[in-house]
């Protein structure tokens, strides 16, 4: 019996053949040409040219991996925050929460490239203490936060308006 054939169907094989949790969603994006190339999703909905940012000596006339990561992280974190908020009995409209993600590319002490992240969360109609508690709950369940935890420094600021 393979991992995916388990009686409770909770696991499936990873590329390494190790059993992992069942996937709720999967997508595939292919990159070619590195930072000067392009990316395309298997369904064609994502089809973008890439360019090295001007700050790194490139032309900066197309998106880059850090922008894509920031956009994905911001959207995913906001959705996690909405989920945690609903579970706590709070209902927010589309414009009541904003999440801005900043991704920094730097070097570590051995010269390798590393990322750092900063999330700026703004919420309307809630007190600061509750907002901070909800944001911490979102940070605990967000797939992006969980993927980079203990590997990428993440600073989170919370403001209420």
DOPA-699716 format. One line per field, with one value per atom (N, C-alpha, C, CB): residue number from 1; residue in one letter; x, y, z; atom name. Coordinates in pm, 1 decimal, m for minus. Glycine has a CB too. Layout:
<pts>
resi	NUM:...
resn	a:...
c1	X:...
c2	Y:...
c3	Z:...
name	CA:...
</pts>
This chain:
<pts>
resi	1:1:1:1:2:2:2:2:3:3:3:3:4:4:4:4:5:5:5:5:6:6:6:6:7:7:7:7:8:8:8:8:9:9:9:9:10:10:10:10:11:11:11:11:12:12:12:12:13:13:13:13:14:14:14:14:15:15:15:15:16:16:16:16:17:17:17:17:18:18:18:18:19:19:19:19:20:20:20:20:21:21:21:21:22:22:22:22:23:23:23:23:24:24:24:24:25:25:25:25:26:26:26:26:27:27:27:27:28:28:28:28:29:29:29:29:30:30:30:30:31:31:31:31:32:32:32:32:33:33:33:33:34:34:34:34:35:35:35:35:36:36:36:36:37:37:37:37:38:38:38:38:39:39:39:39:40:40:40:40:41:41:41:41:42:42:42:42:43:43:43:43:44:44:44:44:45:45:45:45:46:46:46:46:47:47:47:47:48:48:48:48:49:49:49:49:50:50:50:50:51:51:51:51:52:52:52:52:53:53:53:53:54:54:54:54:55:55:55:55:56:56:56:56:57:57:57:57:58:58:58:58:59:59:59:59:60:60:60:60:61:61:61:61:62:62:62:62:63:63:63:63:64:64:64:64:65:65:65:65:66:66:66:66:67:67:67:67:68:68:68:68:69:69:69:69:70:70:70:70:71:71:71:71:72:72:72:72:73:73:73:73:74:74:74:74:75:75:75:75:76:76:76:76:77:77:77:77:78:78:78:78:79:79:79:79:80:80:80:80:81:81:81:81:82:82:82:82:83:83:83:83:84:84:84:84:85:85:85:85:86:86:86:86:87:87:87:87:88:88:88:88:89:89:89:89:90:90:90:90:91:91:91:91:92:92:92:92:93:93:93:93:94:94:94:94:95:95:95:95:96:96:96:96:97:97:97:97:98:98:98:98:99:99:99:99:100:100:100:100:101:101:101:101:102:102:102:102:103:103:103:103:104:104:104:104:105:105:105:105:106:106:106:106:107:107:107:107:108:108:108:108:109:109:109:109:110:110:110:110:111:111:111:111:112:112:112:112:113:113:113:113:114:114:114:114:115:115:115:115:116:116:116:116:117:117:117:117:118:118:118:118:119:119:119:119:120:120:120:120:121:121:121:121:122:122:122:122:123:123:123:123:124:124:124:124:125:125:125:125:126:126:126:126:127:127:127:127:128:128:128:128:129:129:129:129:130:130:130:130:131:131:131:131:132:132:132:132:133:133:133:133:134:134:134:134:135:135:135:135:136:136:136:136:137:137:137:137:138:138:138:138:139:139:139:139:140:140:140:140:141:141:141:141:142:142:142:142:143:143:143:143:144:144:144:144:145:145:145:145:146:146:146:146:147:147:147:147:148:148:148:148:149:149:149:149:150:150:150:150:151:151:151:151:152:152:152:152:153:153:153:153:154:154:154:154:155:155:155:155:156:156:156:156:157:157:157:157:158:158:158:158:159:159:159:159:160:160:160:160:161:161:161:161
resn	x:x:x:x:x:x:x:x:x:x:x:x:x:x:x:x:x:x:x:x:x:x:x:x:x:x:x:x:x:x:x:x:x:x:x:x:x:x:x:x:x:x:x:x:x:x:x:x:x:x:x:x:x:x:x:x:x:x:x:x:x:x:x:x:x:x:x:x:x:x:x:x:x:x:x:x:x:x:x:x:x:x:x:x:x:x:x:x:x:x:x:x:x:x:x:x:x:x:x:x:x:x:x:x:x:x:x:x:x:x:x:x:x:x:x:x:x:x:x:x:x:x:x:x:x:x:x:x:x:x:x:x:x:x:x:x:x:x:x:x:x:x:x:x:x:x:x:x:x:x:x:x:x:x:x:x:x:x:x:x:x:x:x:x:x:x:x:x:x:x:x:x:x:x:x:x:x:x:x:x:x:x:x:x:x:x:x:x:x:x:x:x:x:x:x:x:x:x:x:x:x:x:x:x:x:x:x:x:x:x:x:x:x:x:x:x:x:x:x:x:x:x:x:x:x:x:x:x:x:x:x:x:x:x:x:x:x:x:x:x:x:x:x:x:x:x:x:x:x:x:x:x:x:x:x:x:x:x:x:x:x:x:x:x:x:x:x:x:x:x:x:x:x:x:x:x:x:x:x:x:x:x:x:x:x:x:x:x:x:x:x:x:x:x:x:x:x:x:x:x:x:x:x:x:x:x:x:x:x:x:x:x:x:x:x:x:x:x:x:x:x:x:x:x:x:x:x:x:x:x:x:x:x:x:x:x:x:x:x:x:x:x:x:x:x:x:x:x:x:x:x:x:x:x:x:x:x:x:x:x:x:x:x:x:x:x:x:x:x:x:x:x:x:x:x:x:x:x:x:x:x:x:x:x:x:x:x:x:x:x:x:x:x:x:x:x:x:x:x:x:x:x:x:x:x:x:x:x:x:x:x:x:x:x:x:x:x:x:x:x:x:x:x:x:x:x:x:x:x:x:x:x:x:x:x:x:x:x:x:x:x:x:x:x:x:x:x:x:x:x:x:x:x:x:x:x:x:x:x:x:x:x:x:x:x:x:x:x:x:x:x:x:x:x:x:x:x:x:x:x:x:x:x:x:x:x:x:x:x:x:x:x:x:x:x:x:x:x:x:x:x:x:x:x:x:x:x:x:x:x:x:x:x:x:x:x:x:x:x:x:x:x:x:x:x:x:x:x:x:x:x:x:x:x:x:x:x:x:x:x:x:x:x:x:x:x:x:x:x:x:x:x:x:x:x:x:x:x:x:x:x:x:x:x:x:x:x:x:x:x:x:x:x:x:x:x:x:x:x:x:x:x:x:x:x:x:x:x:x:x:x:x:x:x:x:x:x:x:x:x:x:x:x:x:x:x:x:x:x:x:x:x:x:x:x:x:x:x:x:x:x:x:x:x:x:x:x:x:x:x:x:x:x:x:x:x:x:x:x:x:x:x:x:x
c1	85.3:0.0:88.9:m96.5:62.9:139.6:81.5:141.5:152.0:104.9:m34.5:201.6:m62.2:m191.4:m303.0:m182.7:m265.8:m365.1:m397.0:m318.2:m353.4:m378.8:m529.3:m309.1:m574.4:m717.7:m787.3:m741.0:m722.6:m787.9:m756.9:m744.8:m674.2:m641.8:m593.2:m763.3:m518.7:m467.2:m328.6:m464.8:m265.3:m129.0:m108.8:m29.8:m2.7:34.0:184.9:m33.0:240.6:386.7:439.1:432.6:548.2:614.9:711.1:689.3:782.1:876.9:986.5:938.8:1018.1:1122.4:1068.5:1185.0:936.7:878.0:839.3:972.4:852.4:816.4:669.2:905.6:596.5:454.6:437.6:384.9:348.5:320.8:169.8:382.7:129.0:m12.8:m78.0:m33.8:m205.3:m278.4:m285.4:m420.1:m271.8:m276.0:m419.8:m203.5:m447.0:m577.4:m584.8:m608.3:m471.0:m461.7:m318.1:m508.2:m300.4:m166.6:m164.3:m122.7:m53.6:m36.5:108.4:m75.6:133.1:267.9:297.5:284.8:409.6:455.2:595.6:452.1:619.2:749.3:822.1:734.2:946.7:1031.2:1135.7:1099.1:1165.7:1276.6:1346.9:1226.3:1477.6:1555.8:1591.5:1482.7:1564.1:1600.7:1534.9:1749.9:1608.2:1553.8:1534.4:1645.2:1582.9:1564.4:1471.2:1700.1:1397.3:1314.8:1166.2:1346.5:1096.8:952.1:902.9:883.3:777.8:711.4:574.3:700.1:528.8:397.2:337.5:405.6:212.5:143.0:88.4:29.4:64.0:16.3:m120.1:8.2:m201.6:m331.9:m325.2:m433.4:m207.7:m188.5:m238.8:m256.0:m299.2:m350.4:m238.3:m439.3:m126.4:m8.1:91.9:53.2:124.1:215.7:286.9:139.5:403.3:471.5:616.9:462.7:663.7:806.1:868.4:832.6:993.6:1068.5:1184.9:1118.2:1223.6:1339.9:1409.8:1299.0:1538.2:1616.5:1579.6:1769.7:1552.4:1516.7:1630.8:1480.8:1594.4:1695.6:1794.3:1628.4:1743.9:1830.4:1940.7:1747.2:1920.5:2022.0:2095.5:1957.7:2079.7:2150.8:2074.9:2276.8:1948.6:1869.5:1789.4:1777.1:1710.5:1626.4:1501.4:1586.3:1455.0:1339.2:1210.1:1364.0:1201.1:1082.2:980.2:1123.1:996.1:900.8:905.5:934.6:814.9:810.1:929.9:679.5:945.1:1056.7:1007.5:1173.4:1085.8:1041.7:1004.2:1148.9:1072.8:1041.1:903.3:1148.3:868.6:735.6:627.9:725.5:653.1:556.5:537.7:601.6:647.1:639.7:563.1:781.0:592.5:524.3:374.2:582.8:335.6:193.8:123.5:177.2:187.5:128.9:117.6:210.9:222.0:221.9:114.2:360.3:103.9:4.0:m137.5:18.3:m167.2:m300.9:m331.7:m314.1:m236.6:m255.8:m272.3:m137.9:m191.1:m199.0:m333.2:m82.1:m377.7:m506.9:m618.8:m534.7:m613.5:m716.3:m711.5:m699.5:m591.2:m577.9:m635.6:m429.0:m613.1:m666.2:m818.7:m608.9:m876.4:m1022.3:m1077.1:m1063.8:m1010.0:m1051.2:m1048.4:m960.1:m937.7:m924.1:m1027.5:m781.2:m1050.2:m1147.0:m1288.7:m1142.1:m1326.7:m1459.8:m1476.4:m1482.3:m1372.7:m1379.1:m1394.2:m1254.1:m1344.1:m1352.6:m1479.3:m1228.5:m1563.8:m1689.6:m1685.4:m1737.4:m1578.7:m1566.2:m1591.3:m1425.4:m1664.6:m1692.2:m1633.9:m1846.3:m1553.1:m1490.3:m1531.2:m1337.0:m1550.0:m1575.4:m1445.5:m1646.3:m1457.3:m1339.7:m1237.5:m1383.0:m1282.6:m1190.7:m1150.1:m1253.2:m1192.9:m1164.2:m1026.7:m1268.1:m964.3:m831.3:m742.9:m839.5:m622.2:m521.2:m393.3:m495.1:m325.5:m196.0:m97.4:m204.3:6.4:114.7:235.8:148.1:289.6:406.8:528.2:383.1:636.6:764.1:859.7:822.3:925.4:1025.7:1159.6:989.8:1256.3:1391.7:1483.6:1443.9:1567.0:1669.0:1802.8:1669.7:1873.4:2003.1:2100.2:1989.5:2212.0:2314.3:2339.1:2447.0:2369.8:2407.0:2558.8:2357.2:2608.1:2750.5:2841.8:2774.7:2786.3:2868.7:2853.9:2832.9:2776.7:2760.4:2640.5:2881.8:2567.0:2447.1:2334.0:2403.8:2239.1:2124.4:2018.6:2065.3:1957.2:1852.2:1738.7:1908.3:1623.4:1506.3:1469.7:1386.8:1406.5:1342.0:1206.3:1427.8:1109.9:974.4:923.1:879.9:839.7:770.8:625.8:839.1:534.9:392.5:338.3:316.3:269.2:201.8:52.4:244.2:m11.6:m154.0:m230.8:m181.4:m332.5:m420.3:m562.4:m411.2:m630.9:m767.6:m857.3:m771.0:m983.2:m1081.6:m1184.9:m1150.1:m1228.3:m1341.7:m1312.0:m1446.2:m1189.8:m1151.8:m1044.4:m1101.0:m1037.1:m934.8:m799.5:m974.0:m693.9:m557.6:m524.6:m458.0:m562.3:m530.3:m596.1:m576.3:m722.2:m791.2:m727.5:m941.6:m694.5:m631.0:m499.4:m606.9:m418.0:m289.4:m309.4:m207.0:m409.6:m438.4:m481.1:m548.7:m566.6:m611.0:m495.0:m722.8:m408.1:m292.2:m198.9:m215.5:m177.6:m93.1:m157.2:m69.6:m290.0:m360.1:m343.6:m507.2:m350.7:m331.2:m188.9:m361.8:m92.3:48.0:70.3:140.9:m7.9:5.4:m51.2:m63.8:m149.3:m211.4:m178.8:m359.5:m125.2:m96.1:8.3:m46.1:m21.1:76.5:211.1:18.8:210.6:337.4:415.9:312.7:348.9:416.6:473.9:320.3:395.6:442.8:557.9:328.8:555.5:661.9:795.8:624.3:793.7:920.1:957.9:912.3:872.0:899.5:1035.5:788.0:1111.6:1244.9:1348.9:1237.5:1313.4:1407.9:1418.7:1367.6:1309.1:1305.6:1256.2:1214.0:1329.2:1284.1:1158.0:1394.9:1052.9:927.2:893.5:812.2:882.3:839.2:693.9:931.3:609.4:468.7:430.5:378.1:374.6:320.7:170.3:384.7:100.8:m45.2:m90.3:m105.9:m181.3:m240.9:m392.1:m187.2:m461.4:m607.2:m649.5:m671.5:m757.4:m805.4:m953.8:m771.9
c2	m118.0:0.0:123.0:0.5:218.0:342.0:440.9:402.2:552.2:653.5:702.1:771.7:726.9:777.3:675.3:822.4:547.0:442.1:411.7:317.7:495.8:469.1:467.8:574.3:386.6:373.1:505.0:278.2:594.5:721.2:829.4:767.9:797.2:887.6:1025.0:904.9:1029.0:1155.6:1186.9:1153.8:1097.6:1124.2:1083.3:1051.7:1138.9:1103.7:1108.4:1198.1:1046.9:1046.2:1178.1:932.4:1224.3:1342.5:1296.3:1422.2:1391.7:1355.1:1263.6:1480.1:1276.5:1194.0:1058.4:1265.5:1035.4:909.8:906.4:798.9:1016.9:1023.9:1061.1:1126.2:995.9:1026.8:1165.6:921.2:1241.0:1376.3:1393.7:1483.9:1504.6:1534.0:1545.2:1663.3:1510.1:1520.4:1665.7:1461.6:1687.3:1821.5:1867.8:1825.1:1990.8:2050.5:2117.2:2151.1:2161.3:2227.1:2216.6:2376.6:2203.8:2197.0:2274.8:2050.1:2341.0:2411.3:2395.3:2562.2:2421.0:2408.7:2530.4:2277.2:2595.7:2710.0:2677.7:2843.8:2698.4:2670.3:2801.1:2587.2:2806.1:2922.9:2886.1:2973.5:2980.8:2962.3:3096.9:2908.0:3092.4:3214.5:3286.3:3306.9:3225.3:3285.7:3420.3:3300.8:3512.8:3645.4:3732.2:3716.9:3687.8:3761.5:3685.6:3786.3:3589.0:3502.1:3524.3:3360.6:3413.8:3421.6:3306.4:3418.7:3321.0:3214.2:3192.7:3248.1:3067.4:3035.2:2922.2:2997.2:2942.1:2836.9:2734.1:2895.6:2614.5:2506.3:2537.4:2377.5:2622.3:2658.1:2785.2:2676.9:2848.7:2967.6:3097.9:2947.3:3091.8:3214.0:3306.2:3179.2:3249.4:3327.6:3310.7:3282.1:3419.1:3415.6:3550.7:3386.3:3557.0:3684.3:3680.1:3725.1:3793.7:3812.9:3856.3:3918.5:3823.4:3861.1:3949.9:3737.0:4035.6:4120.9:4146.3:4254.7:4158.8:4196.7:4339.2:4183.5:4367.4:4504.3:4602.2:4508.0:4726.9:4831.1:4837.7:4968.4:4817.8:4824.8:4718.9:4808.7:4614.6:4509.6:4518.0:4371.8:4629.7:4649.3:4607.8:4576.2:4569.5:4526.7:4640.1:4415.3:4605.7:4706.3:4737.2:4658.6:4641.4:4665.3:4685.9:4782.3:4635.5:4659.4:4545.8:4681.8:4457.6:4347.5:4309.2:4223.1:4223.5:4182.6:4094.8:4108.1:4066.9:3984.7:3889.3:4073.7:3788.1:3689.2:3748.2:3587.7:3852.4:3910.9:3977.1:4013.3:4044.4:4103.9:3995.8:4189.2:3887.9:3778.5:3717.1:3671.1:3697.9:3643.3:3738.6:3617.3:3867.7:3967.0:3967.6:4106.9:3963.3:3961.7:3837.4:3971.7:3723.1:3598.5:3596.5:3480.4:3642.1:3642.7:3737.2:3683.7:3856.9:3953.8:3898.5:4086.6:3842.2:3789.0:3669.6:3748.9:3581.0:3462.2:3500.2:3365.7:3593.6:3635.0:3703.1:3729.6:3787.2:3852.9:3749.7:3954.7:3649.0:3545.6:3467.3:3450.3:3438.5:3370.4:3458.0:3336.7:3588.4:3681.6:3685.4:3822.6:3684.5:3679.5:3550.4:3690.5:3439.8:3310.0:3311.8:3197.7:3356.1:3362.5:3458.3:3406.9:3569.0:3668.3:3610.9:3794.6:3542.2:3479.5:3378.8:3410.3:3297.1:3197.6:3263.5:3110.0:3386.1:3459.2:3545.0:3547.7:3536.8:3609.9:3750.0:3616.3:3785.9:3919.6:3909.8:3981.3:4005.9:4011.1:4140.7:4001.8:4126.1:4242.4:4251.3:4235.7:4373.9:4397.2:4393.4:4531.1:4394.6:4385.0:4495.2:4388.9:4615.1:4727.1:4747.5:4853.1:4658.1:4675.0:4624.7:4604.3:4544.9:4489.6:4508.2:4338.1:4556.9:4557.7:4495.9:4703.3:4424.8:4367.2:4406.5:4210.5:4475.9:4510.3:4426.4:4665.3:4353.4:4270.1:4330.0:4124.8:4341.6:4384.1:4266.0:4511.0:4235.8:4129.6:4194.4:4018.1:4169.8:4221.3:4107.8:4289.8:4132.6:4038.5:4089.3:4021.3:4005.4:4045.1:3928.7:4096.1:3946.9:3841.5:3807.1:3886.1:3680.7:3639.2:3648.2:3494.4:3606.1:3620.5:3537.1:3582.5:3435.2:3354.5:3396.6:3208.1:3503.5:3553.6:3497.4:3524.4:3406.3:3351.6:3453.2:3223.1:3434.5:3524.4:3479.0:3530.2:3574.8:3546.3:3646.7:3551.2:3607.0:3694.4:3735.9:3624.2:3850.0:3894.7:3948.2:4004.1:3938.9:3983.1:4077.8:3862.9:4171.4:4260.0:4269.8:4402.1:4247.3:4259.6:4378.5:4129.4:4467.4:4580.7:4556.1:4719.7:4528.4:4495.0:4613.7:4366.3:4657.0:4764.9:4710.6:4892.1:4739.1:4690.1:4804.3:4573.3:4798.4:4900.1:4839.7:4957.8:4920.6:4881.6:4780.8:4828.1:4778.6:4682.0:4745.3:4548.7:4705.4:4762.1:4696.4:4743.9:4764.4:4720.9:4584.0:4823.6:4560.1:4432.6:4315.6:4434.7:4331.8:4225.9:4208.0:4258.3:4318.8:4311.2:4234.5:4452.4:4263.7:4194.4:4045.6:4257.6:4011.0:3869.9:3797.8:3857.2:3861.7:3801.5:3787.1:3886.2:3886.7:3881.1:3766.5:4016.2:3748.9:3636.6:3503.2:3643.8:3495.5:3374.1:3348.1:3384.0:3454.0:3440.0:3395.2:3572.6:3450.5:3413.4:3265.1:3501.2:3211.8:3071.3:2976.9:3046.8:3022.5:2931.0:2962.1:2933.2:3079.1:3116.6:3021.6:3263.6:2961.4:2870.0:2935.4:2812.8:3061.5:3130.0:3147.1:3267.7:3192.5:3207.4:3075.0:3262.3:2968.5:2837.4:2786.9:2737.4:2819.0:2772.8:2837.7:2800.5:2962.3:3033.3:3046.8:3170.0:3000.0:3010.4:2948.8:2941.5:3015.6:2972.4:2976.5:2832.2:3032.0:3040.8:3182.3:2945.5:3257.8:3394.7:3483.4:3407.9:3591.2:3686.4:3755.4:3790.4:3755.8:3821.0:3921.1:3716.4:4048.3:4152.6:4185.4:4280.3:4193.3:4224.0:4346.5:4102.6:4445.6:4563.5:4564.5:4697.0:4609.3:4614.2:4755.4:4514.1:4807.5:4936.8:4923.2:5047.2:5003.9:5006.3:5147.3:4962.1:5157.6:5288.8:5296.9:5318.3
c3	0.0:0.0:0.0:122.3:m89.9:m92.7:6.3:m234.0:28.8:123.8:87.9:128.3:m38.7:m82.1:m68.3:m224.0:m51.7:m37.5:107.5:m105.9:198.5:339.1:363.9:428.7:458.5:482.0:512.4:594.7:582.3:615.4:512.5:753.9:411.8:300.9:347.9:212.2:458.8:509.7:457.1:659.9:390.1:346.8:202.3:435.9:142.8:6.8:m5.4:m95.8:m109.2:m120.2:m173.5:m210.1:m115.2:m167.8:m275.5:m55.2:m336.3:m441.6:m388.7:m502.8:m260.0:m200.8:m157.2:m82.4:m175.0:m135.4:11.6:m165.2:81.9:222.2:231.0:298.9:319.6:334.9:395.0:422.7:337.2:384.9:396.1:289.9:457.3:470.3:332.8:550.0:324.8:198.9:154.2:213.0:27.9:m29.2:m45.2:m164.3:m1.6:m23.2:m159.7:86.4:m208.7:m338.9:m385.7:m332.0:m514.6:m571.2:m701.6:m593.6:m726.2:m852.5:m895.8:m839.9:m1020.1:m1072.8:m1158.9:m1153.9:m1131.0:m1209.4:m1257.5:m1125.9:m1384.6:m1443.7:m1472.0:m1573.2:m1429.7:m1455.3:m1559.4:m1324.3:m1645.9:m1739.8:m1754.5:m1879.7:m1764.0:m1781.4:m1653.4:m1867.8:m1539.1:m1411.2:m1390.3:m1401.7:m1330.1:m1299.1:m1423.6:m1201.6:m1537.0:m1662.4:m1756.3:m1731.1:m1702.5:m1785.3:m1767.5:m1756.0:m1745.1:m1731.3:m1644.0:m1870.1:m1600.1:m1526.2:m1587.9:m1373.9:m1582.4:m1636.9:m1556.1:m1786.9:m1513.2:m1439.4:m1536.4:m1353.3:m1484.3:m1569.5:m1631.6:m1489.7:m1566.5:m1623.0:m1708.5:m1511.0:m1715.6:m1798.3:m1736.5:m1928.2:m1617.6:m1555.4:m1509.4:m1437.6:m1474.6:m1438.7:m1552.0:m1299.9:m1617.3:m1731.3:m1734.1:m1868.0:m1669.8:m1650.1:m1692.7:m1506.2:m1741.4:m1764.7:m1632.5:m1878.4:m1612.4:m1493.7:m1532.4:m1418.6:m1438.6:m1461.5:m1329.0:m1528.7:m1335.6:m1218.7:m1180.9:m1246.0:m1052.3:m1011.5:m1040.0:m861.6:m1058.4:m1081.3:m965.4:m1101.0:m842.8:m724.7:m727.3:m598.3:m808.7:m821.1:m954.7:m805.9:m1025.4:m1150.9:m1274.2:m1147.0:m1257.8:m1372.5:m1432.7:m1332.8:m1533.2:m1599.3:m1517.5:m1739.3:m1437.7:m1353.2:m1429.0:m1268.2:m1550.9:m1632.6:m1626.6:m1775.1:m1529.9:m1510.0:m1362.1:m1602.9:m1323.0:m1182.9:m1147.7:m1153.4:m1020.3:m974.3:m865.3:m921.3:m831.7:m733.1:m597.6:m713.7:m554.0:m423.7:m424.9:m383.8:m534.8:m546.1:m546.2:m673.6:m616.9:m621.2:m482.7:m721.2:m411.2:m275.9:m184.5:m219.9:m193.0:m109.8:m137.3:m134.2:m261.9:m297.0:m246.2:m446.4:m263.3:m214.7:m63.8:m261.2:4.3:150.4:203.4:204.4:147.2:193.6:177.0:116.9:61.5:35.3:124.9:m111.5:139.4:221.9:368.7:205.1:416.5:556.2:583.9:591.4:492.6:513.3:519.8:400.9:434.7:438.1:569.5:319.2:618.4:748.0:859.1:777.6:850.3:949.9:944.9:927.5:826.8:813.6:874.5:665.0:850.5:905.2:1057.8:852.1:1115.0:1260.9:1319.6:1300.5:1252.0:1299.7:1300.8:1211.7:1193.7:1188.8:1301.8:1052.8:1323.4:1431.3:1567.7:1430.1:1581.7:1708.7:1716.2:1727.0:1614.1:1617.0:1561.4:1753.3:1492.6:1433.3:1283.5:1461.7:1231.5:1087.8:1032.6:1058.7:928.0:866.7:721.0:879.7:672.5:531.1:453.4:509.8:322.0:234.6:259.2:90.4:296.9:315.9:461.5:263.6:551.0:693.8:735.4:774.4:650.5:681.3:559.6:721.6:582.6:476.7:532.5:423.3:447.5:482.9:373.8:499.4:412.7:320.0:359.2:323.4:264.2:290.0:220.6:242.3:293.5:235.7:244.7:309.3:136.3:133.5:102.2:28.1:188.9:169.7:128.7:298.1:32.0:m11.0:39.9:m166.6:110.3:163.7:158.2:307.4:225.1:232.4:378.1:163.2:399.6:535.0:551.0:564.7:667.8:698.4:608.1:841.3:541.7:451.6:305.8:465.9:280.7:144.8:71.8:66.8:135.1:72.6:74.6:143.1:m12.6:m17.5:82.4:m160.2:149.9:247.9:230.8:393.1:280.8:278.3:420.3:209.9:431.4:554.0:511.6:631.4:601.3:569.5:676.6:555.0:634.9:728.0:682.1:734.7:775.2:747.7:825.2:785.0:756.7:820.9:807.2:756.5:919.8:921.5:977.4:1005.6:905.9:952.9:957.8:859.9:1070.5:1089.3:1135.8:1191.4:1094.9:1130.4:1224.8:1003.6:1321.4:1404.4:1512.7:1319.5:1561.3:1663.3:1751.4:1599.2:1876.6:1964.3:1936.1:2113.1:1972.4:1941.1:2000.9:1991.4:2125.4:2190.9:2116.8:2338.7:2080.2:2005.4:1868.3:1990.5:1802.7:1671.2:1679.6:1614.5:1779.4:1793.8:1821.0:1906.8:1899.6:1927.4:1799.2:2035.7:1719.9:1593.3:1495.1:1530.1:1489.4:1399.5:1440.4:1400.8:1569.6:1614.9:1578.1:1768.1:1588.8:1546.2:1398.0:1579.9:1318.3:1173.7:1142.6:1101.9:1215.0:1193.8:1225.5:1281.0:1318.9:1356.9:1251.2:1489.3:1171.1:1074.1:928.6:1091.5:898.7:759.8:700.2:752.1:585.7:524.2:492.5:397.5:450.9:423.7:553.3:356.9:659.2:788.6:834.4:894.5:820.6:864.0:777.8:861.2:649.4:559.8:590.9:415.9:635.6:656.6:803.6:594.7:893.4:1036.8:1071.1:1117.9:1152.5:1197.3:1086.2:1253.3:970.2:859.8:804.2:749.8:811.0:761.3:874.8:634.1:901.2:1002.1:952.0:1034.8:1036.4:1002.2:1112.4:983.8:1075.0:1166.9:1133.1:1157.2:1235.7:1212.5:1294.7:1248.6:1225.3:1295.0:1276.2:1241.7:1379.8:1378.2:1408.8:1479.6:1327.2:1356.5:1345.7:1260.3:1424.4:1418.5:1380.8:1554.8:1304.6:1265.1:1288.2:1119.0
name	N:CA:C:CB:N:CA:C:CB:N:CA:C:CB:N:CA:C:CB:N:CA:C:CB:N:CA:C:CB:N:CA:C:CB:N:CA:C:CB:N:CA:C:CB:N:CA:C:CB:N:CA:C:CB:N:CA:C:CB:N:CA:C:CB:N:CA:C:CB:N:CA:C:CB:N:CA:C:CB:N:CA:C:CB:N:CA:C:CB:N:CA:C:CB:N:CA:C:CB:N:CA:C:CB:N:CA:C:CB:N:CA:C:CB:N:CA:C:CB:N:CA:C:CB:N:CA:C:CB:N:CA:C:CB:N:CA:C:CB:N:CA:C:CB:N:CA:C:CB:N:CA:C:CB:N:CA:C:CB:N:CA:C:CB:N:CA:C:CB:N:CA:C:CB:N:CA:C:CB:N:CA:C:CB:N:CA:C:CB:N:CA:C:CB:N:CA:C:CB:N:CA:C:CB:N:CA:C:CB:N:CA:C:CB:N:CA:C:CB:N:CA:C:CB:N:CA:C:CB:N:CA:C:CB:N:CA:C:CB:N:CA:C:CB:N:CA:C:CB:N:CA:C:CB:N:CA:C:CB:N:CA:C:CB:N:CA:C:CB:N:CA:C:CB:N:CA:C:CB:N:CA:C:CB:N:CA:C:CB:N:CA:C:CB:N:CA:C:CB:N:CA:C:CB:N:CA:C:CB:N:CA:C:CB:N:CA:C:CB:N:CA:C:CB:N:CA:C:CB:N:CA:C:CB:N:CA:C:CB:N:CA:C:CB:N:CA:C:CB:N:CA:C:CB:N:CA:C:CB:N:CA:C:CB:N:CA:C:CB:N:CA:C:CB:N:CA:C:CB:N:CA:C:CB:N:CA:C:CB:N:CA:C:CB:N:CA:C:CB:N:CA:C:CB:N:CA:C:CB:N:CA:C:CB:N:CA:C:CB:N:CA:C:CB:N:CA:C:CB:N:CA:C:CB:N:CA:C:CB:N:CA:C:CB:N:CA:C:CB:N:CA:C:CB:N:CA:C:CB:N:CA:C:CB:N:CA:C:CB:N:CA:C:CB:N:CA:C:CB:N:CA:C:CB:N:CA:C:CB:N:CA:C:CB:N:CA:C:CB:N:CA:C:CB:N:CA:C:CB:N:CA:C:CB:N:CA:C:CB:N:CA:C:CB:N:CA:C:CB:N:CA:C:CB:N:CA:C:CB:N:CA:C:CB:N:CA:C:CB:N:CA:C:CB:N:CA:C:CB:N:CA:C:CB:N:CA:C:CB:N:CA:C:CB:N:CA:C:CB:N:CA:C:CB:N:CA:C:CB:N:CA:C:CB:N:CA:C:CB:N:CA:C:CB:N:CA:C:CB:N:CA:C:CB:N:CA:C:CB:N:CA:C:CB:N:CA:C:CB:N:CA:C:CB:N:CA:C:CB:N:CA:C:CB:N:CA:C:CB:N:CA:C:CB:N:CA:C:CB:N:CA:C:CB:N:CA:C:CB:N:CA:C:CB:N:CA:C:CB:N:CA:C:CB:N:CA:C:CB:N:CA:C:CB:N:CA:C:CB:N:CA:C:CB:N:CA:C:CB:N:CA:C:CB:N:CA:C:CB:N:CA:C:CB:N:CA:C:CB:N:CA:C:CB:N:CA:C:CB:N:CA:C:CB:N:CA:C:CB:N:CA:C:CB:N:CA:C:CB:N:CA:C:CB:N:CA:C:CB:N:CA:C:CB:N:CA:C:CB:N:CA:C:CB:N:CA:C:CB:N:CA:C:CB:N:CA:C:CB:N:CA:C:CB
</pts>
